[in-house]
């Protein structure tokens, strides 16, 4: 007998790590969600860990409800950086509010792929009451892989309402458990996502497919910051197509490694780095812009060809990795939707633990380039 699909089209799950200086913003965003609320075709659920009273609450958000009216469970302080806490929320949401599709939003500070546990600076979902613990890339991957296995298919959308999460390394880490991610290359403003606008669109069009919803979130996010003077980015990535990008980046990286002794090439790389939008203390750069300038400045045909192939795969489109991207602000005019790690002086040793480092030669290239640049500029 054919399995019957749940009546509800979408369950929209928001994991709010508010046990930090973002506590007031958490209540504001829950109020935005309550302007729309749940419906027959849309479940809106939240898990909130607050700094204010050291308690964790779960909500089923209704129209006109919110923090004071919609709590369905309350328990003691949790650590949002504990993988088991995130896993527990997701599985609870899927069991209690089943749907055909699931959007999981992780709400908090973010640091891209960065993992520096000794200084309590990690990937996402920081918890000040737990010593600044947060989820690193491996922990996030493990949780979402397990959820996908239990569900029998990937999570439809992972939204990261946090800073710096639209990175190739992060997306690659999640390729086996998530279909579409939505996030920002740049740091996000305090207001974060416009939840009322996102949920209104989804409530009115619950049959939206995953890629269309991802594209819509990008549009609503950028629209919400127009005429506010904020520098913002947002992009939706289809992880089903990420292997093509990584393969072409790997081919370019090998050519760069093979020619790293060429002084003209070193100059071209340096120029491309300088002319690229940079994020997180200049540790991350916009990948498209870097490759574009490198292609223009380099005089070696093989490198130009490999760079051209990669640029083609990085162009936005419904059947490409970057589904849609938008940005605001003069400083970010060359941002094209996805960043990559490229520090100016030294490589964080934790970078070598990523799947991306293992499967792509980009890490070997930046290590070789930094070493060679030091030798040249002694």
HELIX and SHEET records of a PDB file:
HELIX    1   1 UNK A   23  UNK A   34  1                                  12    
HELIX    2   2 UNK A   83  UNK A   96  1                                  14    
HELIX    3   3 UNK A  117  UNK A  119  5                                   3    
HELIX    4   4 UNK A  128  UNK A  130  5                                   3    
HELIX    5   5 UNK A  137  UNK A  151  1                                  15    
HELIX    6   6 UNK A  168  UNK A  173  1                                   6    
HELIX    7   7 UNK A  195  UNK A  204  1                                  10    
HELIX    8   8 UNK A  210  UNK A  225  1                                  16    
HELIX    9   9 UNK A  239  UNK A  241  5                                   3    
HELIX   10  10 UNK A  242  UNK A  258  1                                  17    
HELIX   11  11 UNK A  263  UNK A  274  1                                  12    
HELIX   12  12 UNK A  287  UNK A  297  1                                  11    
HELIX   13  13 UNK A  301  UNK A  314  1                                  14    
HELIX   14  14 UNK A  330  UNK A  332  5                                   3    
HELIX   15  15 UNK A  349  UNK A  353  5                                   5    
HELIX   16  16 UNK A  355  UNK A  359  1                                   5    
HELIX   17  17 UNK A  362  UNK A  376  1                                  15    
SHEET    1   A 9 UNK A  71  UNK A  76  0                                        
SHEET    2   A 9 UNK A  55  UNK A  60 -1                                        
SHEET    3   A 9 UNK A  42  UNK A  50 -1                                        
SHEET    4   A 9 UNK A  10  UNK A  18  1                                        
SHEET    5   A 9 UNK A 101  UNK A 107  1                                        
SHEET    6   A 9 UNK A 155  UNK A 161  1                                        
SHEET    7   A 9 UNK A 178  UNK A 183  1                                        
SHEET    8   A 9 UNK A 232  UNK A 238 -1                                        
SHEET    9   A 9 UNK A 322  UNK A 328 -1                                        
SHEET    1   B 2 UNK A 124  UNK A 127  0                                        
SHEET    2   B 2 UNK A 133  UNK A 135 -1                                        
SHEET    1   C 3 UNK A 278  UNK A 279  0                                        
SHEET    2   C 3 UNK A 284  UNK A 286 -1                                        
SHEET    3   C 3 UNK A 339  UNK A 341 -1                                        
END                                                                             
